[in-house]
Amino acid sequence: MTRILLISGSIRAASLHTAALRTAAQVAPEDITATMYEGLRGLPAYVPGEQHDAVTLLRHQVATADGLLLSTPEYGGSLPGSLKNLFDWLIEGPELWDKPVAWLSVAAAGQDQGALATLENVLAHGNARVLRSALIRLPLRPEAIGADGLIEDAQLHMAMRDMLQAFSRAVAPKPTGTPSWQVNSSLYPMVPQKQFSAPKTQRAPRHLREPS
């Protein structure tokens, strides 16, 4: 089972980005558990070295997830302050190290480039691993959100399933079985190889050596 933590960069109740991620959680394949992170509004402002229960919970959720899937608006040409604050807390610890991360853009091209560029820079500082094969841009309008807070768009549903499957394949552990060549070699007698030692370097006679 692949566990993906969904993080929206918006704290608006009617956020299109949050609705898109909640929809992803609903349409996720059976072998993927996609869970929304709900604590963005309650995170305290980042102060190096301080300890808070909300931050401890955030770090636990990130550490136990196989990967992160984000969707964020752009404010002032960059990330929303609340999302940047979240990453400031995470970068202080090891939780992002080699953590697979992807994002879903629901804005039209050119409307969130600053946010995504900043996001990529922040993730690099945390040594996260961006999954290029799972990045998607699918522009949506606020009217796409239904009364249940989800997006009833067949194209989005298909794109989200494909994206999550790509995510799952990227984070799946690599097989560690016996290599095929080693299995096949057991059918034939093993021929021991003679061990050769490196030739010893011959030193010049003492009277020809340079004085030390």
TIGULUM-210663 format. One record per residue (C-alpha): residue number from 1; residue in three letters; x, y, z. Coordinates in nm, 4 decimals. Each point is the difference from the previous one (the first is absolute). Example, Ala and Ser with C-alpha at 12.3 -4.5 7.8 and 13.67 -1.06 7.14 Angstrom:
BEGIN
1 | ala | 1.2300 | -0.4500 | 0.7800
2 | ser | 0.1370 | 0.3440 | -0.0660
end
This chain:
BEGIN
1 | met | 0.0000 | 0.0000 | 0.0000
2 | thr | 0.1382 | 0.3393 | -0.1048
3 | arg | -0.0722 | 0.2841 | 0.2448
4 | ile | -0.0123 | 0.3502 | -0.1443
5 | leu | -0.0479 | 0.3141 | 0.2078
6 | leu | -0.1942 | 0.2726 | -0.1831
7 | ile | 0.0919 | 0.3594 | 0.0891
8 | ser | -0.1877 | 0.3039 | -0.1259
9 | gly | 0.1712 | 0.3384 | 0.0066
10 | ser | -0.3320 | 0.1778 | 0.0571
11 | ile | -0.1933 | 0.0388 | 0.3244
12 | arg | -0.3122 | 0.1374 | -0.1735
13 | ala | -0.3095 | -0.2108 | 0.0651
14 | ala | -0.0988 | 0.0141 | -0.3684
15 | ser | 0.3506 | -0.0543 | -0.1356
16 | leu | 0.0182 | -0.1561 | -0.3443
17 | his | 0.3368 | -0.1544 | 0.0884
18 | thr | -0.1371 | -0.1633 | 0.3142
19 | ala | -0.3042 | -0.1281 | -0.1913
20 | ala | 0.2255 | -0.1527 | -0.2655
21 | leu | 0.2042 | -0.1862 | 0.2619
22 | arg | -0.3104 | -0.1214 | 0.1826
23 | thr | -0.1248 | -0.1305 | -0.3332
24 | ala | 0.3322 | -0.1799 | -0.0465
25 | ala | -0.0530 | -0.1716 | 0.3357
26 | gln | -0.3460 | -0.1155 | -0.1112
27 | val | 0.1073 | -0.1434 | -0.3359
28 | ala | 0.3298 | -0.1535 | 0.1150
29 | pro | 0.0542 | -0.3638 | -0.1084
30 | glu | -0.0542 | -0.2668 | 0.2645
31 | asp | 0.3713 | -0.0548 | 0.0551
32 | ile | 0.0554 | 0.3677 | 0.0884
33 | thr | -0.1014 | 0.1768 | 0.3204
34 | ala | -0.0185 | 0.3767 | -0.0568
35 | thr | -0.0531 | 0.2090 | 0.3155
36 | met | -0.0550 | 0.3757 | 0.0253
37 | tyr | 0.2207 | 0.2001 | 0.2337
38 | glu | -0.2384 | 0.2194 | 0.1980
39 | gly | 0.2356 | 0.1897 | 0.2309
40 | leu | 0.1316 | 0.2842 | -0.2168
41 | arg | -0.2027 | 0.2757 | 0.1674
42 | gly | 0.1023 | -0.1142 | 0.3484
43 | leu | 0.3764 | -0.0062 | -0.0534
44 | pro | 0.1831 | 0.2609 | 0.2097
45 | ala | 0.2374 | 0.2413 | -0.1670
46 | tyr | 0.3384 | -0.1582 | -0.0517
47 | val | 0.2521 | 0.0673 | 0.2758
48 | pro | 0.3185 | -0.2094 | -0.0242
49 | gly | 0.0321 | -0.2577 | 0.2768
50 | glu | -0.3469 | 0.0421 | 0.1514
51 | gln | -0.2208 | -0.3038 | 0.0672
52 | his | -0.3752 | -0.0097 | -0.0651
53 | asp | -0.2526 | -0.2832 | -0.0043
54 | ala | -0.1313 | 0.1107 | -0.3407
55 | val | 0.3508 | -0.0134 | -0.1452
56 | thr | 0.0678 | -0.3406 | 0.1563
57 | leu | -0.3173 | -0.1342 | -0.1622
58 | leu | 0.0962 | 0.1534 | -0.3364
59 | arg | 0.3424 | -0.1599 | 0.0107
60 | his | -0.1505 | -0.3373 | 0.0923
61 | gln | -0.2483 | 0.0128 | -0.2883
62 | val | 0.2721 | 0.0919 | -0.2491
63 | ala | 0.2460 | -0.2571 | 0.1335
64 | thr | -0.2523 | -0.2860 | -0.0209
65 | ala | -0.1246 | 0.0917 | -0.3485
66 | asp | 0.1594 | -0.1595 | -0.3054
67 | gly | -0.0283 | 0.3317 | -0.1809
68 | leu | -0.1620 | 0.3440 | -0.0107
69 | leu | -0.2408 | 0.1400 | -0.2559
70 | leu | -0.0509 | 0.3770 | 0.0058
71 | ser | -0.2214 | 0.2565 | -0.1664
72 | thr | 0.0460 | 0.3682 | 0.0707
73 | pro | -0.1135 | 0.3424 | -0.1165
74 | glu | 0.2450 | 0.2822 | -0.0637
75 | tyr | -0.0028 | 0.3047 | 0.2260
76 | gly | 0.2164 | 0.3010 | -0.0836
77 | gly | 0.2015 | -0.1969 | -0.2563
78 | ser | 0.0981 | -0.2705 | 0.2486
79 | leu | -0.1325 | -0.2642 | 0.2403
80 | pro | -0.2695 | 0.0896 | 0.2534
81 | gly | 0.1649 | 0.0891 | 0.3303
82 | ser | -0.1783 | -0.2819 | 0.1831
83 | leu | 0.1449 | -0.2641 | -0.2344
84 | lys | 0.3493 | 0.1504 | 0.0135
85 | asn | -0.0311 | -0.0069 | 0.3799
86 | leu | -0.0805 | -0.3729 | -0.0156
87 | phe | 0.3124 | -0.0686 | -0.2028
88 | asp | 0.2133 | 0.2124 | 0.2312
89 | trp | -0.0946 | -0.2378 | 0.2827
90 | leu | 0.0681 | -0.3078 | -0.2109
91 | ile | 0.3349 | 0.1169 | -0.1364
92 | glu | 0.1221 | 0.0348 | 0.3570
93 | gly | -0.0254 | -0.3794 | 0.0358
94 | pro | 0.0698 | -0.3065 | -0.2165
95 | glu | -0.3566 | -0.0741 | -0.1087
96 | leu | 0.0348 | 0.1324 | -0.3549
97 | trp | 0.3307 | -0.1740 | -0.0731
98 | asp | -0.0497 | -0.2044 | -0.3214
99 | lys | -0.3784 | 0.0188 | 0.0505
100 | pro | -0.1808 | -0.0387 | -0.3348
101 | val | -0.2075 | 0.3109 | -0.0766
102 | ala | -0.2272 | 0.0985 | -0.2883
103 | trp | -0.2485 | 0.2791 | -0.0579
104 | leu | -0.3250 | 0.0599 | -0.1791
105 | ser | -0.0526 | 0.3392 | -0.1645
106 | val | -0.3631 | 0.0998 | -0.0592
107 | ala | 0.0857 | 0.3526 | -0.1244
108 | ala | 0.0435 | 0.1054 | -0.3588
109 | ala | 0.3574 | 0.0094 | -0.1307
110 | gly | 0.1773 | 0.3144 | 0.1157
111 | gln | -0.2186 | 0.0544 | 0.3071
112 | asp | 0.2002 | -0.1997 | 0.2535
113 | gln | 0.3511 | -0.0199 | -0.1444
114 | gly | 0.1448 | 0.2073 | 0.2851
115 | ala | -0.1558 | -0.2262 | 0.2624
116 | leu | 0.1211 | -0.3177 | -0.1688
117 | ala | 0.3513 | 0.1370 | -0.0493
118 | thr | 0.0161 | 0.0944 | 0.3687
119 | leu | -0.1420 | -0.3387 | 0.0977
120 | glu | 0.2668 | -0.1811 | -0.1979
121 | asn | 0.2717 | 0.2136 | 0.1583
122 | val | -0.1333 | -0.0673 | 0.3506
123 | leu | -0.0214 | -0.3733 | -0.0664
124 | ala | 0.3601 | 0.0012 | -0.1208
125 | his | 0.1044 | 0.1578 | 0.3305
126 | gly | -0.1729 | -0.2859 | 0.1810
127 | asn | 0.1653 | -0.2606 | -0.2272
128 | ala | -0.3395 | -0.1273 | -0.1152
129 | arg | -0.0311 | -0.2012 | -0.3225
130 | val | -0.2309 | 0.1588 | -0.2584
131 | leu | -0.1823 | -0.2605 | -0.2096
132 | arg | -0.0037 | 0.1523 | -0.3478
133 | ser | -0.2125 | -0.2840 | -0.1346
134 | ala | -0.2843 | 0.0896 | 0.2400
135 | leu | -0.0267 | 0.3772 | -0.0584
136 | ile | -0.3288 | 0.1092 | -0.1539
137 | arg | -0.1536 | 0.3280 | -0.1172
138 | leu | -0.3769 | -0.0155 | -0.0455
139 | pro | -0.1568 | 0.3496 | 0.0052
140 | leu | -0.3339 | 0.0143 | 0.1833
141 | arg | -0.2451 | 0.2747 | 0.0928
142 | pro | -0.1528 | 0.0543 | 0.3467
143 | glu | -0.3427 | -0.0916 | -0.1395
144 | ala | 0.1271 | -0.3556 | -0.0403
145 | ile | -0.0352 | -0.0554 | 0.3770
146 | gly | -0.3226 | -0.1799 | 0.0858
147 | ala | -0.2161 | 0.0372 | 0.3080
148 | asp | 0.1909 | -0.2853 | 0.1640
149 | gly | 0.3313 | 0.1845 | -0.0362
150 | leu | 0.1232 | -0.2357 | -0.2719
151 | ile | 0.0558 | 0.0488 | -0.3715
152 | glu | -0.2226 | -0.2032 | -0.2291
153 | asp | 0.2213 | 0.0152 | -0.3050
154 | ala | 0.0669 | -0.3272 | -0.1817
155 | gln | 0.3232 | 0.1356 | -0.1471
156 | leu | 0.1285 | 0.0909 | 0.3464
157 | his | -0.0966 | -0.3404 | 0.1385
158 | met | 0.1892 | -0.1791 | -0.2756
159 | ala | 0.3011 | 0.2296 | 0.0331
160 | met | 0.0081 | -0.0480 | 0.3773
161 | arg | -0.0103 | -0.3797 | -0.0282
162 | asp | 0.2810 | 0.0054 | -0.2555
163 | met | 0.2001 | 0.2381 | 0.2150
164 | leu | -0.0418 | -0.2077 | 0.3153
165 | gln | 0.0916 | -0.3177 | -0.1862
166 | ala | 0.3166 | 0.1663 | -0.1301
167 | phe | 0.0708 | 0.1134 | 0.3553
168 | ser | -0.0495 | -0.3530 | 0.1339
169 | arg | 0.2313 | -0.1509 | -0.2622
170 | ala | 0.2681 | 0.2577 | 0.0766
171 | val | 0.0028 | -0.0672 | 0.3750
172 | ala | -0.0388 | -0.3805 | -0.0212
173 | pro | 0.2979 | -0.1861 | 0.1496
174 | lys | 0.2339 | -0.1471 | -0.2566
175 | pro | 0.0122 | -0.3831 | -0.0162
176 | thr | 0.2877 | -0.1533 | 0.1940
177 | gly | -0.0187 | -0.3615 | -0.1214
178 | thr | 0.2896 | -0.2042 | -0.1281
179 | pro | 0.1223 | 0.1316 | -0.3375
180 | ser | -0.0982 | -0.2211 | -0.2931
181 | trp | 0.3612 | -0.0482 | -0.1042
182 | gln | 0.0805 | -0.1400 | 0.3442
183 | val | -0.2967 | -0.2408 | -0.0107
184 | asn | 0.0977 | -0.1247 | -0.3456
185 | ser | 0.3621 | -0.0427 | 0.0979
186 | ser | -0.1040 | -0.2604 | 0.2577
187 | leu | -0.0837 | -0.2348 | -0.2908
188 | tyr | 0.3634 | -0.0231 | -0.0955
189 | pro | 0.3084 | -0.1041 | 0.1979
190 | met | 0.1768 | 0.2932 | 0.1597
191 | val | 0.3592 | 0.0421 | -0.1156
192 | pro | 0.2135 | 0.1437 | 0.2777
193 | gln | 0.2150 | 0.2883 | -0.1062
194 | lys | 0.3583 | 0.0307 | 0.1061
195 | gln | 0.0573 | 0.2972 | 0.2218
196 | phe | 0.2810 | 0.2205 | -0.1256
197 | ser | 0.1776 | 0.2399 | 0.2268
198 | ala | 0.1335 | 0.3268 | -0.1294
199 | pro | 0.3732 | -0.0171 | -0.0847
200 | lys | 0.2246 | 0.1410 | 0.2652
201 | thr | 0.1755 | 0.3190 | -0.0907
202 | gln | 0.3747 | -0.0557 | -0.0028
203 | arg | 0.1965 | 0.2636 | 0.1831
204 | ala | 0.3274 | 0.1342 | -0.1312
205 | pro | 0.3201 | -0.1019 | 0.1779
206 | arg | 0.0685 | 0.2069 | 0.3070
207 | his | 0.3095 | 0.1691 | -0.1506
208 | leu | -0.2104 | 0.1223 | -0.3012
209 | arg | -0.2847 | 0.1499 | 0.2039
210 | glu | -0.0284 | 0.3732 | 0.0396
211 | pro | 0.0993 | 0.1219 | 0.3443
212 | ser | -0.3061 | 0.0660 | 0.2210
end
